Amino acid sequence: MLWPFNHFRKPHAPQRGTIEAIYGMIVAQAREPLFYAGLGVPDTVNGRFDMVLLHLWMVLRRLRPAQGGAGLAQALFDHFCADMDDNLREMGVGDLTVPKRMQKFGEAFYGRAAAYDRALQAGAEPLAQALCKNILDGGDIAQARQLAAYANAVIAALARLDDASAGNGSWRFPSPSFAAVG
């Protein structure tokens, strides 16, 4: 017999394996050498962090409106935070400093996400300018336009996925190679 109050239970948390798979794809894509060699992203800790944030932002904006996507998006963001916390501790950052650094990571993510959301709604050039400022340290706007073209291609590819496919990690990011040559 089914308990009549089952619908009051907390919804099932997304499977850990799915979250790890999606986050693994985000990190692997953020490490793609073409971003650094062909698109001018600084090959530094900050440059790589910014690329993880960009990819995380694109994936989260696809997952949130999906059926059951809010929980998945939150679990993915939580996994990102846990990974950043682990990385800080591996680098020897002290227990008292970790929360302050984590707060800065959160501020960086939310600030960039808001800037990218506004820019995306305003068009290709504002997105290129936001990426130039946040990722390329105000550098080459032509490379920022290529990076914006890549971001738009990723957003379009993610939008073509049905909700189930988007949420189960059975997709891949488009290659940045077209943008690096452009």
Buried (B, 14 or more C-beta within 10 A) or exposed (E): EEEEEEEEEEEEEBBEEBBBBBBEBBBEBBEBEBBBEBBBBBEEEEBBBBBBBBBBBBBBBBBEEBEBBEBBBBBBBEBBBEBBBEBBEEEEBEEEEBEEBBEEBBEBBEEBBEBBBEBBEEEBEBBBBBBBBBBBBEBEBEBBBBBBBBBBBBBEBBEEBEBEEBBBBEBEBBEBEEBBEE
